[in-house]
Structure formats: C-alpha cells, structure tokens
C-alpha cells in the first residue's frame, strides 16, 4: 500500500489585534500545527467483490469529541497522460460521486461513514465541513483484492454560533438528496428552498425515505423524528439548531420570500413571460404595502422606498446581471441583493452571465471577474441611495451544488444592557428562523464563500445607521476578527464606493490590527471586505453596509444614477431586438422607470 496524507496547503489565519501565523505541517501520517490542531487519517487498502474494484469505507469523526460527524469528501482520480514518452498524472477538477452516498453535486457526504467501490489506481481526496473547519487532504492508491477503512479526524477552527453568528443559505434549489444531512456536512444552520417552483416533484415515497426529498420541506417535528432515528442508529448528530423552510419563489431574477402573493389576472396573462409576470407582481406588492387592493396597473413609481416596517413578503434581487435590473430597482420594493450566488460555483468556471446584460469581452476575462462585477453593481445601488440587505446562497440556476457554499452569517442581538460605550464583544446567537430573517433583512450580517469576517464599526454591527448633523463630523473606527483558510489578497474598508483602507494581512498585523477611523461629514455608507487569492472564481467575504445619515438625508450619487439610466436604455434596445416580445405590455413599466430615475437624478447630492 502506498499513501500520502497531509493537511491541505490552504492556510488559516485568525486576525484580530495580533493575527496568528500558520506554520506548514509535516506530510507524513499524523501532523500537528502550532495551533495544536491534530490531523489524523489512516488510509488503507481493501479487497473487492470483483477483481477490478476495491471497497473503501471512510469514517469521519470530530477532533475534539471523537464523535462521528457528517462531512463532504471530494474524491478525484488523476488521469494518466503520456508526456515526453513517459506517463504522468493530470489533475481532475470534477470529483467522483458517491454511488451509495448522499450526492452534493461536488463530492459526496461521509455521514459518519461512507462505503465506496473504486477501481484500482491512484486517488486524491479533500475532506471539508464548511468554512468553520480545517480542510483535510491526501492521496492513496487502490490495488486489486484490497479492502479497508480509513478514519478522517475533522478539526474545527472555531464555532461561529458560539461567537453569535448563525449561517444560512438564502436560496437552495430543490433536490431529492437529503437536505438535513447535506446541511450537517457543511455545518449549515438555515436553508430556504426554492420549492414553489417544484410543486410537481413532491412524492410520498421520497418523503417517507428518511426525508430524502428536499422538495418536501422538513418540519420541526420531522426534524426531531429524524434526529431520534439517527440517534438510535448511532449516526452523526444533525447540525443544531437547523431551520428549513420553503418561503422562496425565484422568478425572472427576483426571489419573493415568506407570505407569497397569489397570482393576479396579469400574472396569468403573462405566464409565458416571467419578466412581465415579475413586474406585475412587484406592482401589486407596492399596492398592498400602501394598503390598496392589487390591480393590473403597473403603478410602481409611487411605491415608498423605505418600507422597513412592512412585515411580509420580502423581495430580493437574485440575479445582479438581469437586463431588467433598473426596472426592478425603480419599483421601490427590493429588500435584498444577492452579492454571492450561482455564478460562484465549485464545479465550473463562469466567465459571463448567460441571460443577463453582457460585459465586455474585448480582453480575456479572468475567472474572478464575474464575482467582482456583481459586487460592484451592489455598490452602485448603495451609492444611488438604496438600502438592500446583502444575501448569499446557492441560487436557482445551477442545479445540485454543496449547500451553503455561498452563505450568509447573521448576528443575533447584543445583551439588553449593552450601550454604545459598553458593548458586548460577542452578540447572542439567534434562536428562531424568524429572528434570523429579521436580522438578515436588517443587515446584521456578512456574506461569504470562504473567509469568516466578524466586524464592527464604531462598536456597531453591520446594518447600523449612524445619524449626524450638518457641520458635526463623526469619527468611527473599524474593528474586526478575520479567520481564513485561503491565502488572502487584501483586506479593505470601502467608504462611499472608494477605498478607505487596503492592506495585506502582514501589513495589517504589523499595524497591530489597527485600522484608521473613518471621518464622516456627509451622507454615505461603508463596508469591510476581504478577498482571497483563490483563482477559480471570486472567493471573498463582505459585511453588510453601515449607513451615515446627515440630517436624515441619504447619499445619492449622480454617477450611480446615470449608471442605471444607461442600463435602462440598453434594456430598451435589448427588448426591441427580441422576437415575440409584447412591447406594449412592457411600455408602462419602462416609462415609469424612466420617470423614477429622472426624479432620482434631480435629488443627487454627490458626484
């Protein structure tokens, strides 16, 4: 038997006032790094039912407790190619599926244990359990007539729940794979399934099979029954707490959450044009929020922009590249914005949006660019005076994918006795899905597909609105704790769309973890972001914004308003170029959007 195993070469750094520095771990057998994290995995050989295959059983246990856990394993078989007359291996990006295990779309779940049949030859593996645990990596070679099991010890870096932050995936596609087990393998607490688009896929057989169909949303009672069954079978415990619901309905680049409205007459008329149906749905939502009866009239312009007190439903932009973005924004009904979504995937590189407004392709586009463009569009909305909570999730357009890869961490409230001068360093974790959503819409959050970024500004969580007076400057200091596994490119503080502070982690450490304060004398916003050196796509974390109101006034940038006016003009040209588009049905919405953006430009108070 030949084997080699080591901790993944990706780094983890916990940066506060004095960031730690990781030392490389040895590559044989067991290894311990300077943080005292033990990595142990015993790779064996195995015998087979037929001469061409072996059987390997993976076992996963928690390093601290020794108890079995659910984790995701990416198992790949390098391809052998001939180069310069010699055989050499070539890495394969797409991992193998576990034929007898829970598939994740990129690897499979080791639910305490997973038995797989493999052909002889070399293999490589990576074991992960979400961003709060360390990645385990190694390789082995299968020989004929061999059989064995290997134990993977999964070390936790930290518990975000204990720090007051609870993770969630804001849009999960329906799948017959077991959602609670997939969530546990990614250490995810909240999942919102786009089940409204999959009503026909529900079948009782799948429901009875250990809740294997996520089209059937698992109730709290069913979760408790599932926990009890797993406890009797000595299977790994499910993530605690776990909240799953079907409150999402994704359509035409939007997601409608919670108390979903019934289709109106106009919805039925435009059933073959989902974009028009979404426009009418926004128009009717605007009327309901004003306390009026919904009609078919597209009166979206009169909708109030500040409807934070409205309970349900909520609406988010799920596709930041959608052609119809300027009309969506002009509705005044948008509560959230996906900054991380299905354009960021482990199983493929996406260089261009399929259905949305295309970007320039004059020069080769790096794989990370699409993610940066989505982030930049969000900044433009902030600079145009919108206040939409950032969201993150799997999205509705990519099929099966590791749940929670793009995730939102939401902070609970500080203790009641906390004051501005005496704030608890750690918020309390949320205790219900309702509280999670309330705080998500309030922006007490950060979105990530890798780094863990806990930050405050002036002692306040993201989403806080600082109120000031003309001629009385404010001075607020950013503070953060950063945990990463990937090498970091830079850490930045963004103020009104411009870089206030940018540094490499070593520069940040040399400064004692201190960031210069932001001096505020005009309306605006700020956020903190960290970007990694991961090359396959944009891997980063960003806080929700903090806002600065001066005499109750928000920042409205002329440049950002003109950005969306240009987009609206391009959208009109795009509609005229399409066949079978009923331009007359679109015309009222386009006119209303033109009027909206013209009025907003007149209110601009910044360049």
Phi and psi in degrees as a GROMACS rama.xvg file:
@    title "Ramachandran Plot"
@    xaxis  label "Phi"
@    yaxis  label "Psi"
@TYPE xy
-117.62  134.718  UNK-2
-148.112  158.723  UNK-3
-154.915  128.187  UNK-4
-140.768  142.476  UNK-5
-156.977  158.211  UNK-6
-59.2392  148.385  UNK-7
-58.9015  147.779  UNK-8
-70.8154  -10.816  UNK-9
-65.072  147.854  UNK-10
-97.3069  160.691  UNK-11
-133.413  129.31  UNK-12
-129.848  131.687  UNK-13
-105.724  111.427  UNK-14
-109.232  118.889  UNK-15
-129.41  -129.471  UNK-16
-66.6075  -34.5247  UNK-17
-129.33  89.2421  UNK-18
-62.3858  143.107  UNK-19
-78.5648  158.232  UNK-20
-120.054  132.577  UNK-21
-87.1981  143.308  UNK-22
-106.3  141.563  UNK-23
-59.7997  142.273  UNK-24
-94.7747  149.859  UNK-25
-63.0306  160.592  UNK-26
-106.44  15.0716  UNK-27
-119.305  135.699  UNK-28
53.2652  -112.165  UNK-29
-97.5664  150.496  UNK-30
-143.918  148.366  UNK-31
-135.441  126.979  UNK-32
-93.6614  -178.871  UNK-33
-68.6076  -12.2077  UNK-34
-84.5507  -0.794715  UNK-35
77.7794  22.0755  UNK-36
-91.3793  125.285  UNK-37
-95.3941  128.752  UNK-38
-114.135  118.84  UNK-39
-136.352  129.397  UNK-40
-151.972  129.93  UNK-41
-107.462  114.667  UNK-42
-100.879  123.296  UNK-43
-120.108  176.37  UNK-44
-106.715  170.822  UNK-45
-152.649  154.62  UNK-46
-93.5371  166.964  UNK-47
-131.243  160.554  UNK-48
-70.9866  -39.2165  UNK-49
-117.122  169.361  UNK-50
-70.2391  -15.5558  UNK-51
-94.7408  -9.81242  UNK-52
-128.362  154.962  UNK-53
-121.332  164.483  UNK-54
-118.135  122.343  UNK-55
-120.569  130.389  UNK-56
-107.337  118.345  UNK-57
-89.729  133.783  UNK-58
-119.274  134.226  UNK-59
-120.814  129.771  UNK-60
-133.699  152.951  UNK-61
-76.0516  134.249  UNK-62
-63.3728  -40.7664  UNK-63
-74.478  -38.741  UNK-64
-105.67  -20.2  UNK-65
76.1003  2.83802  UNK-66
-82.7762  151.61  UNK-67
-64.6508  144.878  UNK-68
-134.286  162.563  UNK-69
-92.5356  137.904  UNK-70
-147.599  166.942  UNK-71
-108.829  133.961  UNK-72
-116.965  133.664  UNK-73
-105.626  108.63  UNK-74
-109.421  120.461  UNK-75
-124.473  151.873  UNK-76
-118.471  107.332  UNK-77
-58.4705  140.926  UNK-78
-82.6088  140.676  UNK-79
-94.8712  124.243  UNK-80
-125.647  157.661  UNK-81
-100.389  123.532  UNK-82
-134.784  126.431  UNK-83
55.2823  37.3737  UNK-84
78.605  4.41445  UNK-85
-126.898  149.634  UNK-86
-78.0066  137.864  UNK-87
-142.689  155.579  UNK-88
-93.1844  145.778  UNK-89
-122.74  131.471  UNK-90
-63.9217  143.166  UNK-91
-112.383  125.635  UNK-92
-74.7664  -41.373  UNK-93
-80.7993  117.941  UNK-94
-74.2458  160.87  UNK-95
-74.1672  151.899  UNK-96
-88.889  144.23  UNK-97
-81.8425  108.498  UNK-98
-65.4511  -23.1935  UNK-99
-115.572  13.8685  UNK-100
-121.473  178.44  UNK-101
-76.7034  117.486  UNK-102
-77.3784  145.922  UNK-103
-115.462  -3.40866  UNK-104
90.5942  -20.4301  UNK-105
-150.97  82.0263  UNK-106
96.552  -170.922  UNK-107
-142.721  167.574  UNK-108
-88.5933  131.692  UNK-109
-94.3457  97.5523  UNK-110
-88.6636  72.0072  UNK-111
81.9526  -52.183  UNK-112
-149.735  154.662  UNK-113
-146.308  125.873  UNK-114
-102.395  126.607  UNK-115
-129.96  144.835  UNK-116
-99.2501  128.184  UNK-117
-130.812  143.372  UNK-118
-72.826  157.328  UNK-119
-65.48  150.944  UNK-120
134.134  179.878  UNK-121
-80.6906  147.963  UNK-122
-139.658  154.151  UNK-123
-126.037  153.226  UNK-124
-144.533  153.931  UNK-125
-133.673  133.352  UNK-126
-117.965  129.677  UNK-127
-140.841  158.096  UNK-128
-141.254  53.677  UNK-129
80.6126  174.014  UNK-130
-72.7112  -7.92428  UNK-131
-89.4611  -1.01722  UNK-132
-123.553  158.411  UNK-133
-77.5912  149.21  UNK-134
-85.8176  133.615  UNK-135
-106.217  133.575  UNK-136
-135.504  150.694  UNK-137
-172.722  -176.846  UNK-138
-147.195  159.364  UNK-139
-156.179  171.255  UNK-140
-130.834  131.463  UNK-141
-89.8867  134.083  UNK-142
-116.189  161.78  UNK-143
-62.7519  151.53  UNK-144
52.0483  42.4526  UNK-145
-121.918  147.961  UNK-146
-151.261  134.866  UNK-147
-167.33  179.977  UNK-148
-135.893  154.506  UNK-149
-133.184  137.794  UNK-150
-100.732  126.245  UNK-151
-106.718  116.59  UNK-152
-92.7939  115.009  UNK-153
-98.0346  112.218  UNK-154
-89.8539  136.928  UNK-155
-90.8766  134.669  UNK-156
-78.388  -48.0875  UNK-157
-162.579  167.094  UNK-158
-110.359  111.919  UNK-159
-68.4752  -29.9615  UNK-160
-60.7283  -41.7195  UNK-161
-66.3275  -23.2041  UNK-162
-87.9214  -0.917009  UNK-163
95.6338  8.4725  UNK-164
-115.468  133.103  UNK-165
-119.862  130.034  UNK-166
-87.9615  147.954  UNK-167
-153.27  152.165  UNK-168
-107.813  116.918  UNK-169
-81.0828  -5.65536  UNK-170
-162.24  108.834  UNK-171
-113.004  126.927  UNK-172
-66.088  147.646  UNK-173
-61.1894  145.376  UNK-174
-156.494  149.06  UNK-175
-80.63  -9.52297  UNK-176
-71.3577  150.18  UNK-177
-67.01  107.266  UNK-178
-67.2035  -46.218  UNK-179
-57.0223  -39.3286  UNK-180
-70.9577  -39.7144  UNK-181
-62.5113  -39.2156  UNK-182
-64.0389  -42.4067  UNK-183
-64.126  -36.8957  UNK-184
-67.2027  -20.9371  UNK-185
-107.2  5.49307  UNK-186
55.5045  48.3976  UNK-187
-111.14  140.621  UNK-188
-104.594  -29.6215  UNK-189
-128.578  135.993  UNK-190
-140.768  132.063  UNK-191
-116.731  114.688  UNK-192
-93.9858  137.658  UNK-193
-78.8874  59.174  UNK-194
-79.741  -18.353  UNK-195
-63.66  -20.292  UNK-196
-93.0365  4.59093  UNK-197
-132.528  32.593  UNK-198
-61.031  -30.9484  UNK-199
-76.6493  -10.57  UNK-200
-90.0241  -0.881686  UNK-201
-78.1507  130.456  UNK-202
-141.454  142.069  UNK-203
-64.6062  -32.0086  UNK-204
-60.8286  -45.7285  UNK-205
-65.8995  -35.0594  UNK-206
-63.7566  -39.0857  UNK-207
-77.3643  -16.0123  UNK-208
-87.3837  68.379  UNK-209
57.0152  35.8322  UNK-210
58.2422  40.5402  UNK-211
-75.1986  -15.1435  UNK-212
-101.835  117.112  UNK-213
-77.213  -4.0482  UNK-214
-66.3115  -30.0259  UNK-215
-91.2378  114.555  UNK-216
-75.9425  127.841  UNK-217
-73.5774  123.649  UNK-218
-80.6536  168.751  UNK-219
-62.4927  -38.1183  UNK-220
-64.3323  -42.7351  UNK-221
-66.5461  -35.2649  UNK-222
-63.1022  -41.7144  UNK-223
-64.6254  -39.1577  UNK-224
-64.642  -39.9152  UNK-225
-64.9199  -40.841  UNK-226
-60.9836  -43.1713  UNK-227
-64.1302  -42.816  UNK-228
-63.1859  -41.2068  UNK-229
-68.6574  -34.2379  UNK-230
-65.9767  -40.8892  UNK-231
-64.0519  -34.7441  UNK-232
-88.6787  4.25004  UNK-233
57.5353  38.6642  UNK-234
-89.0755  162.136  UNK-235
-57.6641  147.121  UNK-236
-70.6207  146.268  UNK-237
-72.9531  156.841  UNK-238
-54.6322  138.264  UNK-239
-129.039  126.536  UNK-240
-78.6586  168.597  UNK-241
-135.213  123.97  UNK-242
-122.38  123.126  UNK-243
-128.538  131.981  UNK-244
-146.632  173.43  UNK-245
-118.793  42.6114  UNK-246
-82.9994  1.75048  UNK-247
-104.044  139.164  UNK-248
-134.868  103.256  UNK-249
-90.0305  129.334  UNK-250
-152.789  126.312  UNK-251
54.4634  42.685  UNK-252
85.9791  -0.36574  UNK-253
-116.305  157.727  UNK-254
-126.528  122.978  UNK-255
-97.6786  126.384  UNK-256
-111.085  154.738  UNK-257
70.8001  -124.082  UNK-258
-72.4634  84.5329  UNK-259
-71.7297  136.548  UNK-260
-74.0745  154.748  UNK-261
-77.5661  146.838  UNK-262
-59.0713  138.227  UNK-263
-93.9287  -179.973  UNK-264
-60.5989  -38.8075  UNK-265
-68.5243  -34.1606  UNK-266
-58.3674  -43.2702  UNK-267
-67.1215  -40.5613  UNK-268
-60.8118  -36.7336  UNK-269
-104.603  29.3166  UNK-270
-61.5573  -24.6133  UNK-271
-88.7159  -5.29402  UNK-272
-124.142  93.7211  UNK-273
-64.7478  -31.5347  UNK-274
-65.3778  -45.9927  UNK-275
-62.596  -41.0764  UNK-276
-59.7375  -39.733  UNK-277
-66.3219  -39.016  UNK-278
-60.8332  -46.5178  UNK-279
-65.5666  -33.7914  UNK-280
-66.6666  -39.4309  UNK-281
-64.9958  -41.2984  UNK-282
-61.7001  -43.4971  UNK-283
-68.3566  -34.851  UNK-284
-63.4637  -40.4349  UNK-285
-59.619  -41.6951  UNK-286
-66.5473  -41.8091  UNK-287
-65.9332  -35.4662  UNK-288
-70.0058  -23.0863  UNK-289
-88.9412  0.127752  UNK-290
81.6859  18.6004  UNK-291
-103.317  163.01  UNK-292
-77.809  133.58  UNK-293
-62.1663  143.014  UNK-294
-135.36  -173.629  UNK-295
-88.0938  0.0563217  UNK-296
-76.5153  132.198  UNK-297
-83.7365  55.4917  UNK-298
-86.9191  75.376  UNK-299
-92.6616  -18.4269  UNK-300
-66.3837  -34.2813  UNK-301
-79.9125  -0.325256  UNK-302
-66.607  136.427  UNK-303
-67.8783  138.471  UNK-304
-78.2459  -29.959  UNK-305
-103.729  96.2827  UNK-306
-124.115  38.9092  UNK-307
-62.044  -27.1019  UNK-308
-78.3955  -15.1687  UNK-309
-66.6247  138.88  UNK-310
-82.3195  -71.4518  UNK-311
-136.045  155.494  UNK-312
-81.4449  -179.052  UNK-313
-120.818  156.616  UNK-314
-133.789  138.753  UNK-315
-130.703  149.327  UNK-316
-82.5986  114.205  UNK-317
-92.0021  -27.1168  UNK-318
-114.485  100.135  UNK-319
-71.3912  -6.40483  UNK-320
-104.076  3.67133  UNK-321
-58.9148  138.198  UNK-322
-55.3163  -36.8183  UNK-323
-83.6633  9.50742  UNK-324
-48.9043  -48.9329  UNK-325
-61.9112  -32.2498  UNK-326
-73.2428  -40.3187  UNK-327
-57.4317  -48.2919  UNK-328
-64.3732  -37.8888  UNK-329
-66.3249  -15.8239  UNK-330
-67.4185  -23.838  UNK-331
71.4541  11.1542  UNK-332
-107.999  3.13665  UNK-333
-85.9526  126.432  UNK-334
-103.573  -24.8861  UNK-335
-143.57  167.254  UNK-336
-147.068  122.286  UNK-337
-74.6122  110.669  UNK-338
-89.3346  -20.5359  UNK-339
-131.492  125.443  UNK-340
-152.923  -152.94  UNK-341
-74.012  2.80213  UNK-342
-85.1886  -2.86807  UNK-343
-118.878  101.949  UNK-344
-134.014  151.361  UNK-345
-79.095  -27.7956  UNK-346
-90.1205  -7.59346  UNK-347
-162.032  157.539  UNK-348
-98.5785  127.385  UNK-349
-109.047  119.49  UNK-350
-100.732  -16.7103  UNK-351
-151.623  146.083  UNK-352
-72.3286  143.759  UNK-353
-77.5647  -48.022  UNK-354
-111.407  -9.5076  UNK-355
-91.5016  -170  UNK-356
-65.698  120.199  UNK-357
-73.8086  153.547  UNK-358
-102.128  166.307  UNK-359
-61.5451  139.514  UNK-360
-121.093  25.6663  UNK-361
-62.7428  -32.2107  UNK-362
-121.868  158.332  UNK-363
-55.9248  133.664  UNK-364
-94.0182  121.43  UNK-365
-67.4834  156.305  UNK-366
-64.4185  -24.8678  UNK-367
-82.7659  -8.31747  UNK-368
-68.989  -38.45  UNK-369
-61.3204  -40.3654  UNK-370
-65.2618  -38.1637  UNK-371
-66.1109  -37.4922  UNK-372
-66.59  -39.0426  UNK-373
-61.2945  -42.3849  UNK-374
-63.3852  -42.0512  UNK-375
-64.3872  -38.2671  UNK-376
-62.7259  -39.7178  UNK-377
-61.6049  -41.9643  UNK-378
-61.5684  -37.3284  UNK-379
-63.0171  -37.9707  UNK-380
-65.2963  -40.05  UNK-381
-63.2261  -41.8722  UNK-382
-71.0938  -19.2529  UNK-383
-88.7493  3.91689  UNK-384
98.6067  4.30585  UNK-385
-83.6915  150.595  UNK-386
-128.063  91.6946  UNK-387
-118.615  131.059  UNK-388
-67.4236  135.364  UNK-389
-70.3689  140.845  UNK-390
-127.811  164.738  UNK-391
-151.171  144.714  UNK-392
-178.487  -177.783  UNK-393
-70.6725  -27.466  UNK-394
84.4911  179.531  UNK-395
-112.201  1.94968  UNK-396
-114.901  10.4646  UNK-397
-119.477  -1.20221  UNK-398
72.3551  -160.077  UNK-399
-64.7387  132.079  UNK-400
-157.206  151.892  UNK-401
-51.3715  118.771  UNK-402
-65.7571  138.518  UNK-403
79.0103  9.50002  UNK-404
-60.86  -49.6823  UNK-405
-92.7815  117.829  UNK-406
-137.758  160.917  UNK-407
-115.815  125.976  UNK-408
-98.3368  126.153  UNK-409
-115.48  131.634  UNK-410
-90.8568  144.089  UNK-411
-83.7575  -175.086  UNK-412
-76.5618  154.979  UNK-413
-74.0028  166.322  UNK-414
-60.5533  148.999  UNK-415
-59.8763  -28.3223  UNK-416
-83.3739  -1.77899  UNK-417
-67.8501  145.159  UNK-418
-129.652  173.841  UNK-419
-60.6096  -36.5021  UNK-420
-83.3934  -22.176  UNK-421
-133.734  77.7445  UNK-422
-97.4763  136.572  UNK-423
-60.1218  142.992  UNK-424
-75.4159  -20.5783  UNK-425
-128.015  124.83  UNK-426
-72.4782  168.358  UNK-427
-86.8243  141.79  UNK-428
-69.6782  149.504  UNK-429
-66.6153  155.296  UNK-430
-118.259  0.258878  UNK-431
-153.891  161.944  UNK-432
-65.969  -33.137  UNK-433
-63.7848  -42.9474  UNK-434
-66.5625  -37.1015  UNK-435
-60.2093  -47.0982  UNK-436
-67.2804  -41.7513  UNK-437
-56.3406  -45.1964  UNK-438
-75.0184  -28.966  UNK-439
-65.1843  -46.5255  UNK-440
-67.2177  -27.2325  UNK-441
-77.4313  -8.62672  UNK-442
82.266  17.9187  UNK-443
-83.8844  71.1616  UNK-444
-160.07  170.271  UNK-445
-142.377  147.422  UNK-446
-104.469  142.156  UNK-447
-156.514  154.729  UNK-448
-128.498  29.3248  UNK-449
-179.756  -80.6836  UNK-450
-63.0036  149.952  UNK-451
-109.929  112.493  UNK-452
-121.051  99.0966  UNK-453
-99.123  116.658  UNK-454
-139.602  152.193  UNK-455
-133.191  159.691  UNK-456
-131.731  118.827  UNK-457
60.0116  29.8575  UNK-458
79.0508  6.31716  UNK-459
-111.338  145.619  UNK-460
-68.1654  158.912  UNK-461
-53.7123  150.487  UNK-462
95.5306  -13.5915  UNK-463
-70.0103  143.742  UNK-464
-106.857  114.72  UNK-465
-86.522  129.966  UNK-466
-110.429  129.908  UNK-467
-132.791  175.943  UNK-468
-118.957  153.574  UNK-469
-60.1978  132.081  UNK-470
81.5423  2.76218  UNK-471
-120.14  91.9296  UNK-472
-64.2247  147.896  UNK-473
-105.459  151.361  UNK-474
-133.06  112.341  UNK-475
-125.178  138.609  UNK-476
-109.923  127.756  UNK-477
-75.6858  139.796  UNK-478
-136.527  144.297  UNK-479
-154.864  158.737  UNK-480
-125.446  124.182  UNK-481
-120.259  131.014  UNK-482
-125.738  123.722  UNK-483
-137.216  151.313  UNK-484
-107.034  -28.9304  UNK-485
-90.0423  151.781  UNK-486
-58.2377  139.265  UNK-487
-97.3403  136.241  UNK-488
-79.6238  -54.9615  UNK-489
-161.673  159.286  UNK-490
-114.118  131.968  UNK-491
-136.209  148.657  UNK-492
-112.056  122.66  UNK-493
-105.227  128.802  UNK-494
-126.217  116.631  UNK-495
53.1525  42.7487  UNK-496
79.8968  -0.546717  UNK-497
-118.181  156.659  UNK-498
-77.3824  116.408  UNK-499
-86.2428  -36.6552  UNK-500
-151.098  135.573  UNK-501
-144.66  134.736  UNK-502
-158.588  150.742  UNK-503
-73.6735  161.413  UNK-504
-63.7772  -34.9716  UNK-505
-68.1703  -34.2183  UNK-506
-67.5728  -40.8478  UNK-507
-61.8658  -40.9912  UNK-508
-66.4093  -42.536  UNK-509
-62.2123  -28.581  UNK-510
-82.7636  8.38199  UNK-511
72.9908  22.3856  UNK-512
71.0333  22.4782  UNK-513
-101.953  136.059  UNK-514
-117.76  134.13  UNK-515
-58.0546  142.127  UNK-516
-67.5389  158.455  UNK-517
-95.5129  126.546  UNK-518
-94.2831  119.668  UNK-519
-112.904  121.634  UNK-520
-133.859  9.89047  UNK-521
-149.042  161.482  UNK-522
-59.6298  150.939  UNK-523
171.688  -156.61  UNK-524
-157.162  164.183  UNK-525
-151  153.56  UNK-526
-151.081  167.051  UNK-527
-121.472  138.563  UNK-528
-139.949  154.166  UNK-529
-134.434  132.82  UNK-530
-119.487  132.43  UNK-531
-93.087  174.537  UNK-532
-92.5688  9.82693  UNK-533
-57.814  132.445  UNK-534
-99.3173  -20.6846  UNK-535
-72.1289  -29.7521  UNK-536
-165.935  -179.63  UNK-537
-72.2746  112.404  UNK-538
-117.821  116.723  UNK-539
-161.249  176.168  UNK-540
-137.206  143.768  UNK-541
-140.819  136.577  UNK-542
-75.8308  160.528  UNK-543
-67.2533  159.07  UNK-544
-73.5381  154.014  UNK-545
-99.8044  148.809  UNK-546
-119.971  149.847  UNK-547
-124.06  114.578  UNK-548
-105.965  130.942  UNK-549
-112.18  116.609  UNK-550
53.7527  37.2753  UNK-551
76.3774  6.57337  UNK-552
-98.9049  137.503  UNK-553
-93.3045  161.256  UNK-554
-78.7284  131.334  UNK-555
-131.358  111.035  UNK-556
-87.2346  129.977  UNK-557
-60.1961  -41.8914  UNK-558
-62.5059  -38.3934  UNK-559
-72.0875  -38.1735  UNK-560
-63.0088  -43.2043  UNK-561
-65.1933  -31.4587  UNK-562
-58.2193  -45.0477  UNK-563
-78.5522  -26.4998  UNK-564
-64.9107  -41.6335  UNK-565
-62.1048  -42.4965  UNK-566
-60.3539  -42.1636  UNK-567
-62.8546  -42.2563  UNK-568
-61.7775  -40.9999  UNK-569
-63.7041  -36.6106  UNK-570
-65.2354  -40.7335  UNK-571
-60.6603  -43.9612  UNK-572
-63.1789  -39.4448  UNK-573
-62.2226  -43.4585  UNK-574
-62.1035  -41.8979  UNK-575
-65.6833  -24.0231  UNK-576
-84.9972  -8.45438  UNK-577
-92.1015  140.401  UNK-578
-80.3137  154.403  UNK-579
59.9482  29.3952  UNK-580
-104.246  126.745  UNK-581
-82.5737  90.4941  UNK-582
-62.488  -31.0115  UNK-583
-63.2647  -34.5681  UNK-584
-72.0627  -30.384  UNK-585
-80.8752  -26.7873  UNK-586
-53.47  -45.5876  UNK-587
-60.7509  -36.4899  UNK-588
-71.172  -39.3941  UNK-589
-64.86  -44.1003  UNK-590
-61.9658  -43.7346  UNK-591
-62.3416  -39.745  UNK-592
-66.7816  -40.3484  UNK-593
-58.4089  -47.0409  UNK-594
-61.6578  -41.7734  UNK-595
-59.8421  -50.7258  UNK-596
-70.2309  -31.0647  UNK-597
-64.3981  -43.811  UNK-598
-65.3844  -38.535  UNK-599
-66.6944  -36.5507  UNK-600
-62.8546  -35.945  UNK-601
-67.6476  -21.8885  UNK-602
-91.9116  -1.26853  UNK-603
-57.774  134.966  UNK-604
-124.502  13.4916  UNK-605
-150.401  162.098  UNK-606
